[in-house]
Amino acid sequence: MSVKRLVILPDFIILMRLIYKHNKTTGHELHRITRISYAHIHSLKSLMLKEEWIKEIDKGNKKIIELTDKGFKIAAAINILLKVLNIPDEELIEHRKVTGNIKKGILTKLSKPKDEEEV
């Protein structure tokens, strides 16, 4: 089976990889490169700020996104994983595509341990 059909990358992995690659970037630049909606990028950015993976620096009318030390370690691990899977930057977006066959309920059930599932 091809890695392209096997691996679907969560959006945060794509964003962390691009922040790592560009060192400093903006939400608009991430949107332009990935075509992930700006609202979704903003939502993920808020979560990554809360977890202290990234920091924002105000530069006039722009907010520059940079990795923290913790974020750099996570992004470096992501970078290694993508190299092992042989997924170049040009193919990141291809691995983001979702078939639409996966329903939220199925994902929720699969992610819960059996003892936590509702009967």
Secondary structure, DSSP 8 states (H G I E B T S, - for coil): --HHHH----HHHHHHHHHHHHSEE-HHHHHHHH---HHHHHHHHHHHHHTTSEEEEEETTEEEEEE-HHHHHHHHHHHHHHHHTT--GGGTTGGG---S---HHHHHHHHS-GGGS--
